[in-house]
Amino acid sequence: MSKLTVLAKPVDLSDGFKDFFDTIGLTGGGLVTKGVAAVVAVIAVRMLLQLSNDPKIALRRGSMAVGTLFVAVILALYGDTLFSTVTHAKS
């Protein structure tokens, strides 16, 4: 007879999305922040792909695209901390 191996423990998700976000380690606000960062990153990559043949314009637009990509990375890493004062405002 084969021995069954349990790969994951059962998780009660009866409270809906709150339980799901707790299992992946994100809050609703954190998920929105990651989504905004992903959209900004897509815009930055699109800016990089549409560079001009003129060297001066390409350098200017490329540096703007790299800066936008940097903002997207910072927002993805620290966005929940940056915006935590908005969601947890003191009365």
All heavy atoms as an XYZ file, in Angstrom:
665
protein
N       0.841     -1.176      0.000
C       0.000      0.000      0.000
C       0.890      1.244      0.000
O       1.891      1.289      0.700
C      -0.877     -0.031      1.243
C      -1.978      0.978      1.151
S      -3.334      0.695      2.271
C      -4.532      0.008      1.201
N       0.538      2.256     -0.806
C       1.362      3.464     -0.914
C       1.048      4.440      0.222
O      -0.084      4.548      0.678
C       1.137      4.141     -2.254
O      -0.175      4.638     -2.313
N       2.091      5.110      0.645
C       1.943      6.106      1.705
C       1.687      7.463      1.053
O       2.440      7.897      0.185
C       3.223      6.152      2.536
C       3.155      7.102      3.685
C       4.454      7.074      4.457
C       4.401      8.118      5.547
N       5.655      8.187      6.276
N       0.617      8.158      1.457
C       0.286      9.453      0.876
C       1.131     10.551      1.528
O       1.314     10.572      2.738
C      -1.196      9.767      1.069
C      -2.173      8.854      0.338
C      -3.601      9.226      0.684
C      -1.965      8.949     -1.152
N       1.619     11.439      0.707
C       2.403     12.561      1.191
C       1.568     13.831      1.092
O       1.020     14.141      0.040
C       3.684     12.734      0.347
O       4.401     11.519      0.361
C       4.545     13.843      0.889
N       1.491     14.555      2.190
C       0.744     15.801      2.199
C       1.682     16.908      1.739
O       2.707     17.181      2.355
C       0.195     16.105      3.618
C      -0.534     17.434      3.639
C      -0.719     14.985      4.067
N       1.340     17.544      0.629
C       2.181     18.606      0.078
C       1.896     19.962      0.706
O       2.776     20.799      0.810
C       1.988     18.705     -1.436
C       2.418     17.481     -2.236
C       2.107     17.668     -3.701
C       3.890     17.215     -2.025
N       0.663     20.200      1.097
C       0.298     21.482      1.694
C      -0.760     21.247      2.751
O      -1.620     20.384      2.602
C      -0.223     22.431      0.637
N      -0.662     22.015      3.810
C      -1.674     21.868      4.856
C      -2.965     22.556      4.415
O      -2.932     23.528      3.648
C      -1.171     22.456      6.168
C      -0.980     23.946      6.142
C      -0.549     24.453      7.500
C      -0.460     25.975      7.426
N      -0.199     26.574      8.701
N      -4.095     22.086      4.856
C      -5.359     22.722      4.484
C      -5.484     24.104      5.130
O      -5.062     24.311      6.266
C      -6.424     21.772      5.018
C      -5.738     20.832      5.921
C      -4.276     20.882      5.643
N      -6.022     25.044      4.366
C      -6.189     26.413      4.844
C      -7.662     26.774      4.743
O      -8.289     26.560      3.704
C      -5.340     27.400      3.998
C      -5.546     28.826      4.462
C      -3.874     27.034      4.073
N      -8.193     27.326      5.812
C      -9.587     27.748      5.829
C      -9.699     29.121      5.169
O      -9.171     30.111      5.674
C     -10.085     27.810      7.276
C     -11.528     28.262      7.364
O     -12.282     28.058      6.386
O     -11.908     28.819      8.413
N     -10.366     29.182      4.029
C     -10.563     30.443      3.321
C     -12.032     30.854      3.345
O     -12.550     31.437      2.394
C     -10.074     30.329      1.880
C      -8.590     30.063      1.683
C      -8.264     29.903      0.212
C      -7.763     31.174      2.284
N     -12.712     30.574      4.451
C     -14.141     30.849      4.531
C     -14.455     32.339      4.617
O     -15.583     32.738      4.356
C     -14.753     30.120      5.726
O     -14.133     30.552      6.917
N     -13.458     33.171      4.983
C     -13.712     34.617      5.051
C     -13.493     35.311      3.721
O     -13.578     36.533      3.639
C     -12.818     35.274      6.111
C     -13.270     34.941      7.520
O     -14.430     34.530      7.687
O     -12.450     35.089      8.449
N     -13.170     34.581      2.680
C     -13.068     35.159      1.347
C     -11.707     35.760      1.062
O     -10.670     35.186      1.370
N     -11.726     36.955      0.457
C     -10.494     37.581     -0.019
C      -9.527     37.921      1.102
O      -8.324     37.896      0.916
C     -10.812     38.841     -0.824
C     -11.322     38.548     -2.193
C     -12.621     38.859     -2.540
C     -10.508     37.954     -3.139
C     -13.093     38.596     -3.797
C     -10.966     37.679     -4.400
C     -12.274     38.000     -4.739
N     -10.033     38.242      2.289
C      -9.139     38.575      3.400
C      -8.240     37.390      3.736
O      -7.038     37.550      3.914
C      -9.942     38.995      4.623
C      -9.068     39.388      5.795
C      -9.906     39.653      7.025
C      -9.076     39.976      8.225
N      -7.968     39.081      8.490
N      -8.804     36.208      3.802
C      -7.998     35.015      4.066
C      -7.009     34.743      2.934
O      -5.870     34.367      3.179
C      -8.894     33.790      4.245
C      -9.623     33.801      5.565
O      -9.136     34.474      6.498
O     -10.669     33.147      5.674
N      -7.451     34.950      1.703
C      -6.568     34.711      0.572
C      -5.375     35.656      0.604
O      -4.233     35.249      0.432
C      -7.327     34.869     -0.747
C      -6.443     34.817     -1.954
C      -5.862     33.626     -2.337
C      -6.182     35.958     -2.691
C      -5.029     33.567     -3.445
C      -5.359     35.908     -3.790
C      -4.788     34.719     -4.170
N      -5.617     36.941      0.841
C      -4.522     37.907      0.887
C      -3.599     37.639      2.072
O      -2.398     37.886      1.986
C      -5.049     39.341      0.946
C      -5.672     39.801     -0.342
C      -6.855     40.505     -0.335
C      -5.081     39.524     -1.555
C      -7.426     40.937     -1.514
C      -5.639     39.949     -2.744
C      -6.818     40.657     -2.719
N      -4.148     37.135      3.165
C      -3.299     36.775      4.301
C      -2.384     35.597      3.961
O      -1.243     35.548      4.414
C      -4.148     36.435      5.524
C      -4.799     37.665      6.135
O      -4.336     38.791      5.853
O      -5.773     37.498      6.896
N      -2.859     34.662      3.157
C      -2.024     33.505      2.814
C      -0.884     33.882      1.881
O       0.181     33.294      1.943
C      -2.853     32.391      2.149
O      -3.469     32.894      0.962
C      -3.889     31.848      3.093
N      -1.092     34.881      1.015
C      -0.007     35.290      0.117
C       0.802     36.432      0.705
O       1.770     36.889      0.098
C      -0.528     35.663     -1.286
C      -1.482     36.850     -1.231
C      -1.168     34.477     -1.960
C      -1.905     37.356     -2.598
N       0.428     36.923      1.861
C       1.214     37.936      2.547
C       0.983     39.343      2.052
O       1.838     40.199      2.210
N      -0.132     39.612      1.426
C      -0.445     40.952      0.937
C      -1.771     41.421      1.501
O      -2.671     40.629      1.734
C      -0.554     40.971     -0.588
C       0.721     40.947     -1.397
C       0.388     40.881     -2.872
C       1.543     42.184     -1.135
N      -1.868     42.709      1.664
C      -3.157     43.306      1.972
C      -3.777     43.778      0.674
O      -3.141     43.754     -0.376
C      -2.975     44.497      2.929
O      -2.163     45.477      2.275
C      -2.315     44.067      4.220
N      -4.993     44.245      0.719
C      -5.617     44.782     -0.479
C      -4.862     45.988     -0.999
O      -4.647     46.146     -2.204
N      -4.426     46.869     -0.097
C      -3.650     48.040     -0.495
C      -2.310     47.666     -1.081
O      -1.833     48.288     -2.034
N      -1.670     46.640     -0.524
C      -0.395     46.182     -1.057
C      -0.532     45.615     -2.453
O       0.338     45.808     -3.303
N      -1.640     44.923     -2.689
C      -1.885     44.360     -4.013
C      -2.118     45.468     -5.036
O      -1.616     45.401     -6.156
C      -3.078     43.409     -3.957
C      -3.331     42.569     -5.184
C      -2.161     41.626     -5.408
C      -4.606     41.782     -5.035
N      -2.845     46.502     -4.641
C      -3.077     47.635     -5.540
C      -1.763     48.340     -5.840
O      -1.490     48.732     -6.982
C      -4.113     48.601     -4.933
C      -4.177     49.901     -5.692
C      -5.477     47.947     -4.889
N      -0.910     48.502     -4.826
C       0.384     49.151     -5.027
C       1.239     48.354     -5.998
O       1.905     48.926     -6.876
C       1.115     49.302     -3.678
O       0.262     49.984     -2.778
C       2.395     50.052     -3.829
N       1.233     47.033     -5.879
C       1.996     46.194     -6.813
C       1.427     46.303     -8.227
O       2.172     46.302     -9.206
C       1.980     44.730     -6.377
C       2.524     44.479     -5.006
C       4.007     44.491     -4.979
C       4.460     43.982     -3.629
N       5.491     44.742     -3.040
N       0.110     46.408     -8.339
C      -0.507     46.571     -9.650
C      -0.130     47.890    -10.299
O       0.158     47.949    -11.495
N      -0.123     48.966     -9.515
C       0.273     50.272    -10.036
C       1.735     50.238    -10.465
O       2.099     50.770    -11.524
C       0.016     51.373     -8.983
C       0.654     52.680     -9.379
C      -1.474     51.549     -8.757
N       2.583     49.601     -9.674
C       3.997     49.486    -10.036
C       4.172     48.693    -11.331
O       5.026     49.029    -12.157
C       4.777     48.834     -8.906
N       3.369     47.665    -11.522
C       3.455     46.878    -12.756
C       3.041     47.708    -13.971
O       3.676     47.633    -15.025
C       2.580     45.635    -12.642
N       2.012     48.524    -13.820
C       1.574     49.372    -14.925
C       2.649     50.406    -15.265
O       2.950     50.652    -16.433
C       0.228     50.050    -14.582
C      -0.113     51.148    -15.572
C      -0.878     49.015    -14.536
N       3.257     51.005    -14.242
C       4.323     51.985    -14.472
C       5.525     51.308    -15.147
O       6.161     51.889    -16.031
C       4.720     52.678    -13.152
C       5.949     53.537    -13.315
C       3.559     53.510    -12.629
N       5.831     50.083    -14.764
C       6.944     49.363    -15.389
C       6.660     49.066    -16.859
O       7.549     49.172    -17.709
C       7.216     48.065    -14.631
N       5.426     48.712    -17.181
C       5.063     48.460    -18.582
C       5.187     49.746    -19.392
O       5.679     49.739    -20.529
C       3.634     47.868    -18.673
C       3.107     47.895    -20.084
C       3.622     46.455    -18.120
N       4.772     50.867    -18.817
C       4.911     52.155    -19.506
C       6.385     52.482    -19.738
O       6.771     52.952    -20.816
C       4.206     53.260    -18.698
C       2.695     53.059    -18.745
C       4.582     54.645    -19.216
C       1.919     53.955    -17.807
N       7.241     52.204    -18.752
C       8.671     52.483    -18.899
C       9.299     51.611    -19.983
O      10.106     52.100    -20.782
C       9.381     52.261    -17.575
N       8.930     50.354    -20.044
C       9.473     49.464    -21.079
C       8.995     49.917    -22.460
O       9.761     49.919    -23.425
C       9.082     47.998    -20.795
C       9.396     47.099    -21.971
C       9.797     47.510    -19.544
N       7.756     50.350    -22.546
C       7.240     50.871    -23.822
C       7.999     52.126    -24.234
O       8.286     52.332    -25.409
C       5.754     51.159    -23.692
C       5.118     51.586    -24.984
C       3.606     51.618    -24.855
N       3.026     52.038    -26.114
C       2.451     53.213    -26.311
N       2.362     54.070    -25.319
N       1.948     53.530    -27.480
N       8.319     52.982    -23.263
C       9.112     54.174    -23.565
C      10.497     53.789    -24.090
O      11.022     54.430    -25.004
C       9.256     55.043    -22.313
C       7.995     55.769    -21.906
S       8.103     56.530    -20.273
C       9.382     57.738    -20.517
N      11.083     52.745    -23.521
C      12.398     52.301    -23.984
C      12.354     51.734    -25.400
O      13.297     51.881    -26.168
C      12.966     51.246    -23.034
C      13.614     51.754    -21.763
C      13.944     50.587    -20.843
C      14.863     52.537    -22.080
N      11.261     51.083    -25.737
C      11.152     50.458    -27.057
C      10.853     51.460    -28.161
O      11.041     51.149    -29.336
C      10.078     49.365    -27.037
C      10.410     48.150    -26.174
C       9.234     47.184    -26.155
C      11.659     47.462    -26.676
N      10.405     52.649    -27.807
C      10.047     53.648    -28.807
C      11.079     54.768    -28.880
O      10.732     55.924    -29.020
C       8.674     54.233    -28.503
C       7.547     53.266    -28.668
C       6.200     53.897    -28.396
O       6.122     54.949    -27.789
N       5.157     53.238    -28.848
N      12.345     54.434    -28.802
C      13.383     55.456    -28.859
C      13.598     55.932    -30.290
O      13.373     55.210    -31.251
C      14.688     54.912    -28.279
C      14.663     54.648    -26.769
C      16.008     54.119    -26.314
C      14.318     55.908    -26.007
N      14.066     57.163    -30.407
C      14.275     57.811    -31.688
C      15.650     57.463    -32.260
O      16.528     56.965    -31.566
C      14.148     59.315    -31.506
O      14.469     59.993    -32.686
N      15.854     57.774    -33.532
C      17.159     57.576    -34.165
C      18.105     58.745    -33.900
O      19.307     58.612    -34.074
C      16.992     57.376    -35.673
C      16.371     56.038    -35.993
O      16.498     55.100    -35.220
N      15.694     55.961    -37.115
N      17.555     59.893    -33.517
C      18.380     61.052    -33.187
C      19.036     60.814    -31.819
O      18.336     60.547    -30.843
C      17.510     62.306    -33.164
C      18.307     63.569    -32.921
O      19.520     63.560    -33.228
O      17.727     64.546    -32.423
N      20.364     60.907    -31.715
C      21.047     60.568    -30.458
C      20.636     61.440    -29.270
O      20.478     60.931    -28.167
C      22.522     60.752    -30.772
C      22.633     60.710    -32.239
C      21.323     61.171    -32.788
N      20.453     62.736    -29.484
C      20.084     63.616    -28.363
C      18.697     63.289    -27.831
O      18.485     63.187    -26.623
C      20.139     65.082    -28.796
C      21.525     65.621    -28.955
C      21.473     67.098    -29.285
C      22.865     67.661    -29.450
N      22.829     69.094    -29.757
N      17.760     63.111    -28.725
C      16.385     62.798    -28.300
C      16.340     61.399    -27.686
O      15.652     61.176    -26.680
C      15.422     62.930    -29.496
C      15.375     64.393    -29.955
C      14.034     62.455    -29.124
C      14.574     64.609    -31.218
N      17.091     60.470    -28.253
C      17.111     59.104    -27.714
C      17.705     59.075    -26.320
O      17.215     58.353    -25.442
C      17.890     58.189    -28.645
N      18.752     59.870    -26.090
C      19.356     59.911    -24.762
C      18.397     60.501    -23.742
O      18.259     59.997    -22.618
C      20.660     60.714    -24.803
C      21.453     60.790    -23.503
C      21.900     59.385    -23.095
C      22.644     61.700    -23.666
N      17.711     61.562    -24.126
C      16.759     62.204    -23.218
C      15.591     61.271    -22.894
O      15.233     61.073    -21.731
C      16.239     63.498    -23.846
C      15.356     64.289    -22.907
C      14.853     65.580    -23.539
N      15.969     66.399    -23.985
C      16.064     66.946    -25.204
N      15.115     66.739    -26.102
N      17.088     67.698    -25.525
N      15.015     60.681    -23.926
C      13.871     59.780    -23.700
C      14.294     58.499    -22.992
O      13.551     57.956    -22.176
C      13.202     59.452    -25.023
C      12.436     60.611    -25.591
C      11.718     60.226    -26.853
N      11.009     61.366    -27.419
C      10.433     61.346    -28.604
N      10.473     60.251    -29.340
N       9.821     62.410    -29.060
N      15.479     58.009    -23.302
C      15.965     56.799    -22.634
C      16.214     57.029    -21.167
O      15.900     56.170    -20.330
N      16.770     58.186    -20.828
C      16.996     58.471    -19.405
C      15.679     58.656    -18.669
O      15.553     58.266    -17.505
C      17.888     59.702    -19.243
O      17.261     60.839    -19.790
N      14.689     59.239    -19.341
C      13.364     59.354    -18.716
C      12.747     57.973    -18.497
O      12.129     57.721    -17.454
C      12.445     60.213    -19.577
C      12.756     61.694    -19.508
S      11.763     62.703    -20.615
C      10.129     62.143    -20.311
N      12.941     57.070    -19.450
C      12.390     55.722    -19.325
C      13.081     54.953    -18.207
O      12.427     54.233    -17.438
C      12.533     54.975    -20.642
N      14.394     55.102    -18.085
C      15.126     54.426    -17.005
C      14.698     54.990    -15.649
O      14.528     54.250    -14.679
C      16.649     54.540    -17.222
C      17.416     54.099    -15.999
C      17.063     53.730    -18.433
N      14.498     56.290    -15.578
C      14.008     56.901    -14.339
C      12.619     56.405    -13.971
O      12.327     56.138    -12.806
N      11.760     56.270    -14.970
C      10.408     55.748    -14.729
C      10.469     54.299    -14.262
O       9.719     53.894    -13.363
C       9.568     55.862    -16.016
O       9.597     57.208    -16.467
C       8.141     55.450    -15.776
N      11.356     53.523    -14.847
C      11.522     52.136    -14.413
C      12.041     52.068    -12.985
O      11.617     51.209    -12.200
C      12.461     51.412    -15.370
C      12.525     49.897    -15.285
C      11.151     49.299    -15.519
C      13.492     49.363    -16.302
N      12.944     52.974    -12.618
C      13.440     53.045    -11.247
C      12.305     53.359    -10.276
O      12.201     52.753     -9.209
C      14.536     54.103    -11.148
C      15.074     54.300     -9.761
C      15.910     53.369     -9.192
C      14.733     55.426     -9.029
C      16.406     53.531     -7.917
C      15.216     55.615     -7.752
C      16.058     54.670     -7.190
N      11.438     54.301    -10.640
C      10.291     54.634     -9.795
C       9.375     53.420     -9.637
O       8.863     53.147     -8.542
C       9.521     55.839    -10.374
C       8.181     56.027     -9.692
C      10.354     57.100    -10.252
N       9.185     52.668    -10.704
C       8.337     51.472    -10.632
C       8.926     50.431     -9.684
O       8.202     49.803     -8.905
C       8.148     50.878    -12.021
N      10.236     50.249     -9.728
C      10.885     49.268     -8.845
C      10.778     49.709     -7.386
O      10.445     48.912     -6.501
C      12.356     49.054     -9.259
C      13.129     48.277     -8.214
C      12.424     48.357    -10.598
N      11.027     50.989     -7.115
C      10.910     51.494     -5.747
C       9.481     51.367     -5.254
O       9.225     50.990     -4.107
C      11.408     52.957     -5.664
C      12.900     53.021     -5.953
C      11.095     53.570     -4.314
C      13.765     52.229     -4.998
N       8.518     51.670     -6.116
C       7.111     51.550     -5.739
C       6.739     50.095     -5.456
O       5.995     49.810     -4.514
C       6.230     52.117     -6.843
C       4.742     52.237     -6.562
C       4.494     53.147     -5.366
C       4.015     52.754     -7.770
N       7.280     49.164     -6.235
C       6.984     47.749     -6.001
C       7.598     47.256     -4.696
O       6.996     46.459     -3.977
C       7.494     46.910     -7.167
N       8.801     47.730     -4.376
C       9.473     47.258     -3.169
C       8.954     47.923     -1.896
O       8.754     47.260     -0.878
C      10.982     47.495     -3.289
C      11.723     46.677     -4.334
C      13.178     47.112     -4.404
C      11.630     45.205     -4.022
N       8.752     49.243     -1.954
C       8.446     49.984     -0.733
C       7.113     50.719     -0.776
O       6.837     51.554      0.074
C       9.556     51.015     -0.464
C      10.921     50.391     -0.351
C      11.883     50.606     -1.321
C      11.238     49.565      0.725
C      13.142     50.029     -1.216
C      12.480     48.985      0.834
C      13.428     49.218     -0.145
O      14.657     48.641     -0.046
N       6.277     50.427     -1.760
C       5.019     51.151     -1.913
C       4.067     50.978     -0.756
O       3.411     51.933     -0.330
N       3.976     49.774     -0.217
C       3.062     49.563      0.913
C       3.521     50.330      2.142
O       2.711     50.820      2.921
C       2.905     48.074      1.216
C       4.229     47.364      1.394
O       5.266     47.958      1.041
O       4.230     46.223      1.871
N       4.821     50.480      2.325
C       5.344     51.275      3.440
C       5.124     52.765      3.195
O       4.759     53.501      4.103
C       6.845     51.013      3.630
O       7.039     49.616      3.781
C       7.376     51.729      4.859
N       5.322     53.194      1.953
C       5.147     54.603      1.631
C       3.703     55.053      1.801
O       3.437     56.156      2.275
C       5.592     54.879      0.186
C       7.080     54.783     -0.098
C       7.332     54.870     -1.596
C       7.817     55.879      0.625
N       2.771     54.202      1.416
C       1.368     54.578      1.476
C       0.665     54.079      2.730
O      -0.547     54.193      2.846
C       0.633     54.081      0.237
C       1.135     54.698     -1.028
C       1.641     53.914     -2.041
C       1.120     56.071     -1.194
C       2.109     54.484     -3.203
C       1.587     56.654     -2.350
C       2.083     55.857     -3.364
N       1.383     53.518      3.685
C       0.740     53.023      4.899
C       0.177     54.163      5.736
O      -0.782     53.981      6.470
C       1.724     52.206      5.731
O       2.758     53.035      6.227
N       0.760     55.356      5.629
C       0.206     56.488      6.377
C      -1.136     56.930      5.812
O      -1.963     57.467      6.528
C       1.172     57.689      6.337
O       1.418     58.031      4.982
C       2.469     57.344      7.030
N      -1.377     56.645      4.548
C      -2.656     57.000      3.949
C      -3.728     56.044      4.429
O      -4.844     56.447      4.750
C      -2.560     56.977      2.413
C      -3.904     57.249      1.775
C      -1.552     58.008      1.945
N      -3.412     54.746      4.499
C      -4.424     53.754      4.878
C      -4.604     53.658      6.381
O      -5.649     53.230      6.838
C      -4.052     52.375      4.316
O      -2.751     52.029      4.781
C      -4.065     52.398      2.809
N      -3.611     54.053      7.177
C      -3.699     53.968      8.621
C      -3.611     55.364      9.236
O      -2.815     55.613     10.137
C      -2.585     53.100      9.191
C      -2.586     51.707      8.660
N      -3.614     50.825      8.860
C      -1.688     51.051      7.886
C      -3.334     49.689      8.251
N      -2.175     49.809      7.646
N      -4.435     56.273      8.745
C      -4.389     57.648      9.235
C      -4.900     57.725     10.670
O      -5.819     57.009     11.059
C      -5.220     58.542      8.340
N      -4.264     58.566     11.448
C      -4.680     58.747     12.841
C      -5.782     59.788     12.901
O      -5.742     60.796     12.216
C      -3.502     59.200     13.684
C      -2.424     58.159     13.787
C      -1.298     58.642     14.660
C      -0.201     57.588     14.745
N       0.928     58.041     15.528
N      -6.764     59.535     13.753
C      -7.890     60.472     13.874
C      -7.611     61.528     14.919
O      -7.095     61.306     15.946
C      -9.156     59.739     14.252
O      -9.434     58.757     13.303
